[in-house]
Amino acid sequence: MTVRQILAAGVLMIVIAAPARAQGVEASVFGGYTFSEGVEASESRIINGEIYDSLDVKSGGQWGFTVGYLFTPRAELEFLYNRQFSSFEASGTNTVELADVSVDNYHFNFVYNLSGGGRVTPFVFGGLGMTTYNPGELKVAGVPGGNNIDSETRFSTTWGAGVKLYGAGKVGARLTARWTPTYIKSEAEGLWCDPWYGVCWVVGDADYSNQFHLDGGVTFRF
């Protein structure tokens, strides 16, 4: 699915379902830190005479926001946006920083609140969406393919848990830990053959770039 199709499907789902059953709205803004990893290259590249075989997404700071509709005191549908400030780093016989990059996550999450709207509300969530890599200007010459790196959007999921802490009013704190695996590519791992029918399939080995987010922020109830 394209970026627009994923966003349109999620927004349509919220618009259709929320007016009939929504018990309230929650929104939050947050900041924190993301621990990231890259992937092994399908084939080695030569840059300025050095051989490189992996592309890493460096860890860095992040910010984001959420908007969610509560259909019941425990069940919530949430849109999450997150931006990590990072850089691409190629490694092999040497290590070189290729370019700054922003990593944007767009996810529609189902959130389950473990208590129904109390002052201390632990929660868990999982969602589907996409991750977009937006590189800046290249910092080194001699990179195969030109002087820039194209932006890329890939399917991703996100999974996490946290706690919302409310005082007497409608403003509180939100603490979250989250894991976002982004599908990058698949490579042939070998063949699997059915012992009964003699039919064989190529077995793929999926490669993911993982982000591990730790963040805290302010949450609001309406």
N, C-alpha and C positions, 0 to 999 in steps of 0.2 A: 504494500500500500504506500501511496505517496504521503508526503508530509501533510498536504491539505486534506487528503481523505481521512487520515487518522484524527487530525484535529476536528474536522467537521463531524465525524462520527461521534466523538466524545462530547462535543458541545451539544449536538442534537439529542443525545441520550439524556444529558442533564436537563435541557430545556423541556423535553417531553415529560420526564418523570417528576421533576422537582415541584412544580406548582401543585400537583394533586396530593402529594404525600409529605412534603418537607416539614420537619419539625423545627427547623432553625438553620442558621448559616454560621459557619466558622471560617475565619480567614487568619492567615499568619504570614509574617515575614521573618526570615532567619538568615544567619550567616554561620560560617564554620570552616572546616578544612576537609579536603577530599584526598584520600590516598588512592593513587591510580597506578595502573600497569598497562603496558602495551602488548604487542603481539610479535611473534617471529615472522619474518618475511618469507614469502613463498620461494624466493630466490635471492641470492646475494646481489648487492649493488656496489659499484665502485664509485667513490667520490674522492676526487683529488688524490687518486692513487691508493686509497685505503678501502678495504672490503668491509661492508656493513651488512648484517643479516637480521637485525631486529629494529623495530620502531617503538619507542617508549613514549607514553603520555605521562609527563611528570606530575607529581602531587602538587597541590596548591590550594589557595583559599577559594571560597565559594560564597554565593548568596542565592536566595530564591524566595518564592512565595507559594502559598497554597490557598485555594478557595474550595470549600466543601459544603454540600447540602446534607443535612441529617434527615433521613427518611424515618428513622426511629431514634430514640436516645442512644442506641448502640451502633446502628448501621449508617454509614456515611459514604457518599460518592464524592471524590476529591480530584481536582486538577492540581498538579504540581509542576512548577517550573523551577529549574535550577541551572545556574551558570558557574562553571569552574574556570579559574584562571590558571592556564597551564602552558606547556611548551612541548614541541616534538623533539625527541632526542634519538638520533640513530647511534647504534652501538655495534661493534664487531671487533676488528683489530684496534680500533680507537673509538672514542666517544665524541660526538659533535652535536651541538644544539642547532637544529635546522630552522625553527621558527616558533614564535609565540602562537598560542592557539587558545581559543575559548571553546569549552565543551558544554553544550547546552542539552539539558534533559527536559523532555516533555512527556508527562505520564498522567494517565487517568487511573486513579487508585480506588480500590474498595478498602475502606477503613472500618475496622471493628473495634469499638470502644469497650473495654473490659468492665467498665462501670458506667452506669447510665447518667452521665452529666454531673457527677460529683465534683468536689473541689480538686481531688486527685484522680485523674483518669488515665490509667495505662491504656495503650492501644497498640494494635498490630495492623499491618497493611500490606497489600501487594497490588501491582499495577502493570499495565501494558502501555507502550508508547514508542518513543524514538530518541536517539541521541545524535546530535549534529556536531561535527568537528569543523570549526571555522579558523583556518590558519591565517596568520599575518604574512608579512614580507619575509622571504627567505633571508637568513643571516649568513649563508655561505654560498660560494659559487661552485660550479661544477656538478650540480645535482642533475641526474638524468631526467629529462622531461621538461626542462625549462626553468624559469626563474620564480615560479610560485607553485604552491600545492593547492589543488582544488578542494573545496569544502565537500564533505561527505555526510550523508544521513543514513543511519542504520537502525534496524529494529532493536529494541531493548525492553527489558522488564526491570522492575524495581521491587525490593522487598525490605521491610524494616519494622521497627518497633520504637516506641517512645512513651513519653508521659506528658500530659497537659496538667498544669498546676494553676488553678484559679483561686483568687481570693474571694472577697465578698461581692465584687463587681463582675463585669463581663470582660475584663482584661486579665490575661494570665501569661504564663511562660510555657514554652513548648521545647522539649528536648528530644532529639531523634537520632537514631543510628540506622543507616540505610546501606543496602548493597545493590548496585546497578550493573548487571552484566550486559554488555552490548555485543551483538553478533557482528563479526567482521568478515569472516570467510570460512570456507570448508576446503579441506584437502583430502585426496584419496588416501585412505588408510590401508586398503587391501580389499580382498574379495571374501564374501560369505556365500557359501553354496548350500542349498537345501539338500539334506542327505537323502530325501525321499524322491524328489522330482528332478534333481540335478540342475536346477536353475540357480544361477549365480548373480549376485548384486555387488556393486562397488560400495564399500563401507566408507562413509565420510567422517572426517575428524573435524568437528566444529571448533573454531578459534574465537575466543571472546576477549574483549578488553574490559577489565573490571574496575569499577569505582566503589570505594568504601567511604561513605559520608558520615561525619560527625558534626552535628549542628545544634544550635540553640537560638531561640528567638521569642517573639511576642505573638500571642494568639488572641483573637477577639471573637466573642459570641454576639450574634444579632438576633 
